[in-house]
């Protein structure tokens, strides 16, 4: 019914380990050396996948720093569970079974 929703996460922590970058502070220094302006707190949110958006400049700098493609920076996951949940809700609505009754075994 619905297309698969995709979740994208940056793999910065994994890439830091692969490139022996031991801390976000060390990564911050490397970015500053490349003239990428980012606060330490913003970089921490990006590395921990808590940032809601990123500048293209950051993505380009990470790809250059880790010598990888932009796609290599991300891990993609299909969220089929969302689709299954939405389908179940539609079916329950069509059959007249409420979520409360279904969970109670009614």
Secondary structure, DSSP 8 states (H G I E B T S, - for coil): ----EEEEEE-HHHHHHHTT---HHHHHHHHHHTT----HHHHHHHHTT--S---HHHHHHHHHHTT--TGGGEEEEEEHHHHHHHHHHHHHHHHT--HHHHHTT-
